[in-house]
Structure formats: structure tokens, C-alpha cells
């Protein structure tokens, strides 16, 4: 429910199961409301590309590119970000000025969506909240750009790009440029943990696409 000025919404903490997600959004809170419009992306800056680390993974999905692209755009976040490591917390849409929870209807991927996730690390000994903003959904290039958000551990951008293979399937490229204030984290922890997190995400999309259950 929207209260007072634009961008101020009541947050139903009862609909959010992860403690770290609740703590993350409380950083933007004023009493019982949270101003999600205060959240700012910290995207990759090509002018200082040398200051970033690069990470790349690719995935093969055995469906044609149009079907796979539609799956990426329509899969519900609770199904996309679901695994041993990653779970969906909530989403805020800048376009509609609306908070969406795990069991709410989903109308599809669009620019300006802020997605807050929980990462379960080291067999559950540690949990952290991570937020991404959908910075671009490019229909022509069949690519999605995500940016990290302020107050998170990392800054930078991720690009998910689809390409048709000669065999009529779809190759999915996931390119990330990232950095933080910890070289140990960036060089030793991030590559392994990021690989696992995005693999869970793309495996979920792959399963739905190859089953033919995409919307």
C-alpha cells in the first residue's frame, strides 16, 4: 500500500522470510516505511575498466532462442532465484512503484526492477543480502543488464546475452565486471560463489525452458 509521498511504501516483513533481506531494506527505512527509490545502482564504469575483475560463464539450453528469451523474461523470480544457495526476497518496480513478494503475481522482466536476494554461504554459517537492478532489457540483442546496488558488498554489472547455435539451440553468456573493497574477496571468494549462484539461476531457467513449461 502506498503511503504519503511517491516512493514510500509500507513493507510487510511477514512476507519476507530471510533475516538478512529484512536488514538490508531496513537501511532505507523510516519507521514502518521504506523508500525504495533511494536505492541507487553502482554499475560498471567503462572509463575505469582496469579497476574491475571479470568473470564469465556460458550455458547451453536445448531450445530455440525465441523460446529461451521468453523464458528469461517471464520466469517468476521465486522460481528463477531458487536453490541451495540463492533465494528470492522481494522485488520493487520503479515503473509501477510497487513492491512484489514471493507469492505475488509476476508480469515479466522489465527495466527498473530492483531484485533483493538472499545468499546462503558456507553451509548456512553465513547469509548475506544482494540487490540487483535490471538496467536494460534489450529485445534486439536478446540481452539483460543487471547492476549491483549501493550498500551491497560489490559494485559492477552483469550481462546475460543469448546467441543461437548452429544446431538451433541457445547459448547463454553471463559476463560480469565487479569490484569491492576487498581484494581477497574479489580474487578468492567471489569467483567461486558467483559461479554457483548464477549456475543455480540459469539451471532453473534451463529446466523450465527445456520442459516446455515457459509462459
C-alpha positions in Angstrom: 0.0 0.0 0.0 1.4 3.4 -1.0 1.5 6.0 1.8 2.2 9.7 1.7 4.7 10.7 -0.9 5.6 8.8 -4.1 8.1 6.0 -3.5 7.2 5.4 0.2 5.5 2.1 0.8 4.7 0.0 3.8 6.8 -3.2 3.9 5.1 -6.3 5.1 8.0 -8.0 6.9 5.8 -11.1 7.5 6.1 -11.8 3.8 9.9 -11.8 3.8 11.4 -14.9 5.2 15.1 -14.0 5.2 16.6 -12.1 8.1 19.4 -10.5 6.0 16.9 -9.2 3.4 14.9 -7.6 6.1 18.1 -6.0 7.5 19.1 -4.8 4.0 15.8 -3.0 3.4 15.8 -1.5 6.9 18.8 0.5 5.9 16.4 2.6 3.8 13.6 2.7 6.4 11.9 5.5 8.2 9.7 4.0 11.0 7.5 1.4 9.2 8.1 2.6 5.7 10.9 2.1 3.2 11.7 4.4 0.4 13.0 2.1 -2.3 13.5 5.0 -4.7 16.6 5.9 -2.5 18.3 2.7 -3.7 20.9 3.5 -6.3 22.7 1.2 -8.7 26.5 1.2 -8.9 27.0 -0.1 -12.4 30.2 -0.9 -14.3 32.1 2.2 -15.4 34.0 1.5 -18.7 36.2 4.6 -18.0 37.9 2.7 -15.2 37.6 -0.8 -16.6 41.0 -1.8 -15.4 39.8 -1.4 -11.8 37.3 -4.3 -12.2 37.6 -8.0 -12.1 36.0 -10.0 -14.9 34.0 -13.3 -14.7 32.4 -15.3 -17.5 30.3 -18.4 -17.7 28.2 -19.9 -20.5 25.3 -22.3 -20.5 23.6 -24.3 -23.3 19.8 -24.6 -23.4 18.4 -27.0 -25.8 15.5 -24.8 -27.1 15.4 -22.2 -29.8 16.4 -18.7 -28.9 13.0 -17.1 -29.0 11.6 -19.6 -26.6 14.5 -19.3 -24.2 14.4 -15.5 -24.4 10.7 -15.6 -23.5 11.5 -17.9 -20.6 14.1 -15.5 -19.2 11.6 -12.6 -19.4 8.6 -14.5 -17.8 10.1 -16.8 -15.2 8.9 -15.8 -11.8 11.8 -14.6 -9.6 10.9 -17.1 -6.9 11.5 -19.9 -9.5 14.5 -18.3 -11.1 16.3 -17.4 -7.9 15.7 -20.7 -6.0 18.4 -23.2 -4.9 20.6 -24.4 -2.2 22.4 -21.1 -2.2 20.1 -18.4 -3.6 16.6 -17.5 -2.6 14.3 -14.6 -3.7 13.4 -12.0 -1.1 11.3 -9.3 -2.7 11.2 -7.0 -5.7 10.5 -3.3 -6.2 9.4 -1.9 -9.6 10.4 1.7 -10.3 7.9 1.9 -13.2 4.8 0.8 -11.2 6.2 1.9 -7.8 5.2 -1.4 -6.4 6.7 -4.0 -4.0 6.2 -7.6 -5.0 6.7 -10.6 -2.6 7.4 -14.2 -3.2 3.8 -15.3 -3.7 2.6 -12.3 -5.7 1.8 -12.5 -9.4 4.6 -11.6 -11.8 4.1 -9.7 -15.0 7.5 -10.2 -16.5 11.0 -8.8 -16.6 11.4 -5.0 -17.2 13.9 -2.2 -16.8 13.8 -0.6 -13.3 13.1 -3.7 -11.3 15.2 -4.0 -8.1 15.5 -7.6 -7.0 16.7 -8.4 -3.5 18.1 -11.9 -2.9 19.5 -13.9 0.0 22.7 -15.9 -0.5 23.3 -18.8 1.9 27.0 -19.3 2.2 29.4 -21.9 3.8 26.7 -24.5 4.5 24.4 -21.9 6.1 27.0 -20.5 8.5 26.6 -17.1 6.8 23.8 -15.3 4.9 24.1 -12.1 3.0 21.6 -10.0 1.1 22.4 -9.0 -2.5 20.4 -6.5 -4.6 20.4 -6.1 -8.4 18.6 -3.6 -10.6 17.5 -4.5 -14.1 19.3 -1.8 -16.0 18.3 -2.9 -19.5 16.2 -5.5 -21.3 17.3 -5.4 -25.0 14.9 -7.2 -27.3 17.1 -6.7 -30.4 20.3 -8.1 -28.9 18.4 -10.5 -26.5 20.4 -9.3 -23.6 19.7 -8.3 -20.0 21.9 -6.0 -18.0 21.9 -6.1 -14.2 23.7 -3.6 -11.9 24.6 -4.1 -8.2 23.2 -1.6 -5.7 24.7 0.7 -3.2 25.3 -0.7 0.3 26.0 -4.1 -1.1 29.4 -5.8 -0.9 30.1 -5.4 -4.6 29.6 -2.9 -7.4 29.6 -3.5 -11.1 27.3 -5.0 -13.8 26.3 -8.4 -15.2 25.2 -9.1 -18.8 23.2 -12.1 -19.8 23.2 -12.5 -23.6 21.6 -15.1 -25.8 23.0 -16.5 -29.1 21.6 -19.0 -31.4 23.8 -22.1 -32.0 24.2 -23.8 -35.4 22.2 -26.7 -34.1 19.2 -24.5 -33.3 19.8 -24.3 -29.6 20.7 -21.3 -27.4 24.0 -20.4 -25.9 23.7 -18.1 -22.8 26.6 -15.9 -22.0 26.9 -14.4 -18.5 29.6 -11.7 -18.3 30.3 -9.9 -15.0 32.6 -6.9 -14.2 32.8 -6.4 -10.5 34.9 -5.0 -7.6 34.7 -4.4 -3.9 37.0 -3.0 -1.2 38.5 -6.4 -0.6 41.0 -8.0 -3.0 40.8 -11.3 -1.1 37.0 -11.4 -1.6 37.3 -10.4 -5.3 40.0 -12.9 -6.2 39.4 -15.8 -3.9 35.7 -15.9 -2.8 33.7 -14.1 -5.4 34.5 -16.2 -8.5 33.6 -19.5 -6.8 30.5 -18.2 -5.1 29.3 -16.2 -8.1 29.7 -19.2 -10.3 27.5 -21.3 -8.0 24.8 -18.6 -7.7 24.4 -17.9 -11.4 24.5 -21.6 -12.2 21.5 -22.2 -9.9 19.7 -19.3 -11.7 20.5 -20.5 -15.2 19.8 -24.1 -14.4 16.3 -23.1 -13.2 15.7 -21.3 -16.5 17.1 -24.2 -18.4 14.9 -26.7 -16.6 11.7 -24.7 -17.3 12.6 -23.9 -20.9 13.6 -27.5 -21.9 10.5 -28.9 -20.2 8.3 -26.7 -22.4 6.6 -25.1 -19.4 7.5 -21.5 -20.2 4.7 -19.0 -20.2 
